């Protein structure tokens, strides 16, 4: 099927769209990809909603306004691709992720998107997994396994978005995954606060500071890091701890400490065997400070996914195109080893009719 995947991640910067030809098990072809950046006013609305989400109801005016704007931006991204498709895979924007409370919440109006784009939409990818006792994240591992069929194993694929997650692929077809800890989210917040910029461009702020190792040790003492995989996080899970750990530091030293925290959390995540190489995707692969920090912590090479021919800017959107087709075919979207669900779990909801 010709599928367009749409992803708006925890970095809140915009929506990625990507065209894929797939049967939900293999990928036959990749088409164009595009990114539509959000206006600053929408970014501010979404960031405010993240803070308020536990208290918000589904009919809150702020929420409904942001959801409509967000959905129309997704429809624009579909139009920008200008490529015929059979289905859209619409992840939506996560505003709350609390799997231990059996709750995950992605906003986005599938009916509105379907009407504007004139295409059927698969959405709500995470709820079934969470309802079945899984973490609901990460959902990319089966896509990573399809992409990496011919690559040498063990292989570690690390996605550094607002939250960082990783997929370990073993030589016998094993797939293990989890969120590893915060990603760009706290660094983005710091850059916005002190630089008036949406992110720490080229990792320059972090590179100019000194790591406070005492505070880094305190961050890594969080109970999350003692949990085995699978496990998952909300973007704001570490907010109060990070505020405490960076209080009184210069912006440069705070950024350096947070960058070291991201790298250490990724590197100390236990896997059955050390990876022969580490592939980095997500916005974090553009941060030389993060890449350098990871390179000192792994024995094998640490490379951007472009080095093996993948498009790191489109990977998550491609993933949800792939998962949309898996959903239509009734194939699992998650496994016990990726989300902790008791049995392989299907998911997704179809709005519209597949022709």
Phi, psi and omega in degrees: 000151173271117185233143172247123177261146182229130182221126172242109191270184184288350176284344174063026185268338182166191180243133174260141177229142181209142181261134181221143170254117188206155171257008181086359176236321175233162177249118183276328184196150173249139177250205183290161175224155181208157175233130174250114181281139179286147170295151183302324181297324178288320176302317181295318178299314182294320179296322178294320179297323177303317181291327186264351191310317182300335182260353185277145170261164184296341181256013178301132183302319178299316180295313182296321179297313180295322181296318179295315179299315180301314182296319179294327175295323176295319178297322176298319180297322176298315180295322180299324180297322178061035182233132180298144180215161177264336184201152173251139171255110192246102181287322186081185183252119177290125176245345178204132178223105182224071186298331179294337175263012182057045182220130169216141190222114173244126178268155183146133186262098183296324180294316179296316179299317180297320180294317182290315185278346182059041181219150173292151186232129168261130184216184177054060185282337191260337192299319183296320179297315180295318179298331180272007177097005178273173179279345180074003182196155350284157180254359183279343189305319180293326174292316177303317181296321178295319180295322192262019184306324186261003182271152181293140180243159358293146183227138176244126177247119185246124176256116178254093172254215175300320169248148178261138174221163185217148175240124175256123180249122183266166184292342180256022179087008179294143177228116178231140184209159173189164164287138182261339182151189177301152175243238181286342188310304180296326178293321177297316180299320180295316179296322178295319183291316188258335183249347186067025180240152183289342179202168180276091186301127180059017180064023188293320181296314179295322182293336183271357183251178178246139179287131172268100189291331177295316179288326176299316179299322179295320177297317183286352178277357179303138183302336180305323187284346176272351180282143175283159171289150001279151177200157183215166186228158163267153181304329185259012184303326184255010189303310183293321179295318180295320177302315179296318186288337182255356181298130179087350177277153170294157177305322181294314181289325176297316179295318179298319181291319179293321177298318178296325178297313178303312184293315181295321180296320177294313187290330184270358176295123185282138176231163181299330178206152180296137180289148176283334170207159181239123179254130184251129175233180184083174182299333182297340180289346177271000182259102183301331179293319177293316181297317179296320179296322178289322182299330179281349186253354178237143180287322181275173180294145175247115191228149169292151184297341177300335180293341175249015173090011178266159179258100184295334179285337185252354193302315182291322177295317176302321180302316184282341167293313179300313182291329177299317180289322174301319180298315180297329181271359180073024179272152180299144173258342182216160183230161175305328182275356179249327180233353182084005177295151188292330180214157177311133191239127172280179180179183181091152176234139180260125169250121182106186185237131176280124182272000000 
